[in-house]
């Protein structure tokens, strides 16, 4: 077990990675990483495919076991019930039930997370994402873009302190992209921390903080414009 570092004074960060590393056999996917994300902070992850972005997000979400080190969400080990309750994770490939409609997804999964299910707030998010006319249809029959919108609606209507999104703009039309950016900004303004992996230069340019990964290692961590950060991983 990695020796835990002494935590700094002041408000506890919502995310702490301490010597976090992941390997698949002899192939390292993420080098030992020490990282903190403050409450309410907006962070964007950039890097080529295979740079470690998705691995890091899945470790934080508790979907992968670390090879070394650990990661906590609000003081709870990633993957624990407490950490999962505080974290909303939207992967790049939406995972949905084959036999549930959009409405049923939102009602069922919302109630699991303590909301009223398909309530007025959920209906408003569905409308903003352009899904109102398809709310009683099965997402299993949707296009890639509509499935993405369904997953976004589910992930954004449940309560969370930390939002993890992997390539959120893939497959979205212009109206869906605009709605997503507005919804993320609203959740951020309400105090949630955002950790978004994307290749989209326009979104990178808006970020408060950028973290660039290359071959599993952090090569940049700070505030920078899109051109500066993307140049590092080009």
N, C-alpha and C positions, 0 to 999 in steps of 0.2 A: 504494500500500500504506500502510495506517495505521501511523504510527510506534508501535513497541511500547513500552509503559510499563515502567519499571523495576519488577521484581517485588519484593514485600516479603520481608523475612527471615522464617525459620521454615519449617515444613512447606509444601510446595507444594500449592495447592488442586487438587482433581480436575478442576474445570471453570473455565476463564477465558474470558470474552467481552471482547474489546477493540475498542471502536468498532463492534460488530456491528450491521449494518443490512441490511434487505431491502426492495426496492421491486418492484412489478409494473408496469412501464411508468412512468407518472407517479404511481402510487398507492403511497404508503409503507405497508408492512405492519408494519415494525418500525423504530423510530427508533434512531439510534446508541446502543448500549447497552454499558455497562461493568459487568461482573458477575463475581463469583467465588462458587463453591460449595466449601466445605471438604470434605475427606474425611470420610465418615460423617455428613454433615449431611442433615437431612430438611427439604426445601423444598416448599412448595405454591405453585402459580401460580393466581391468580384473575383474572377479568375476563370481560366479555361476549364472546359470539361475535364474532370479528373484531377482538379486542383485541390479537392478536399471540401468544397462548399457543402455538398449534399451530405457527405459523411458527418461533418460537424453538426449540421442541423438535425440529422437523425440521432446523433448521440445526445444532443440537448433534449430532443423529444422523448428519449428513452426507448427508441426503437432499435438501437444497436448497443452492444456492450463494449465498453472501452477496453483496449489492450492494457492501458496503464493510466493512472491518474483518475480523476473524477470530475463531475460537473454537477452543480446544484442550481436549482431554481428556487429563489427565495428561501435558501437554507435547507431545502429538501433535495435529496439525491434524485437526479433525473431518472425517470421511469417509475418512481414511487407514486402512489395514489395522490399524494399532496402536490407533487410537481406536475403531474398530468392534469390535475384540476385547474392549475394556474396557467397552463400552456395550451395554446391553440396552434396546431401544426398543419399546414397545407402543403402537401408534397407536389412535385411537378407532374405526377401522374395520379389524378383523382381516384380515390378508392371509395366506391359507392355500392350500396346494396342493389342487387338485380331486380328485386320485387317490391321496392318502395318508390313511390312517387316523390317529386320534389317536396311537396307539402308534408308527406309522411316522414321523409328524412329529417326535415326541420323540426317537426313535432316530436319525433322519437328522440333524436339526439339532443335537442334543446332541453327536454325534460330530464334526460340523463345528467345534464350539467346545471340543473336547478332553475331553468327558465320556465315560462308558461307554455313553452312549445311553440306552435305556429300562432303567434300573437300578432298584434298590430305592428310591433317593431320588426318582426321577421318578414311580415308582408311588405313593409316599406323597403326593406333591403332587397327582397325579391323583385319589387317593381323597379328599383334603381338599376338593378343588374339586367333588366329586360327579360325576366322569366315569368312574369305574371300569366301570360297566355299558355305557359307550359307547366304550371305549378302542379297539375294533376297528372302529368305524364311521367313515364319511367325514364330516369336519366340514363339507364342502360342502353336506351335506343338513341341517345343524343349524339350530336357531333362532338368533336374534341372541345370546341369552344363552349358549347352549352354545358358539357360536363364540368368544365373548369368553373363556369359561373355558379353551378349548383354547389360545388365544393366550397367556393368562396362564400356563398350565402351561409352555408352551415358553419364555417369557421369564424365568420365575422359576427354572427348573432349570438353565439355562446359567450359566457363571461370568460375573461382571461386577463392576466397581468403581462404575459409575454406572447407575442405573435410571431411565429416562424413561418416564412413563406419561401418556397423554392420555385424560382422562375414563374412568377405569378402572371406575367403578361403573354405567355406563349398561348396562341390559339384565340386570344381575345380580340374582338373587333374594337373599333375606336370608342364606341359608346361604353362598352364593357370596361375598357382600360380607364376611361375617364371616371366612371363610377367607382372602380376599385381604388384609384388614387385618392378620390374624395373620401371614401369610407375608411381607408387606412389613416388618412390625415385626421379624421374625426376620432378614431380610436386612440391615436397618438395624443391628440389634444386632451382627451379624457384621462390620460395618465398611463396608457399601456406602452410598453417597450416593443419596438419592432426590429426584427432581424430578418432582412430580405436578401436572398441570393438572386442576382439578376445580371444579365448582360446588357440591359437597356440603358444607354448612356443618358437619356433624359431623366430617368429616375435617379441614377447615380449622382447626377448634378445637383439634385435637390436634397441629398442626404446630409444629415448632421455629421456623420462619421462614416468613413469608408475603411474596410478591411480587405486587403488584397492577399489572395493565397496563390502560391505556385508550388506544385508538387508537394502539397500537404504542409507547406510552411508559410507563416505570415511574413510577407515582404513589405507590407505597408499597413499602418494603423494610425489614422488621423483624419483631419478635415482636408478635403481637396476637391477640386472641380473634376468633372467627368473626364476631361481630356488628360489630366495629370494622372489619375488613378488607372484609367484604361490603358494608358501608355505603358504602365508598369507590367501589365499582363499581356501585352501584344507580342 
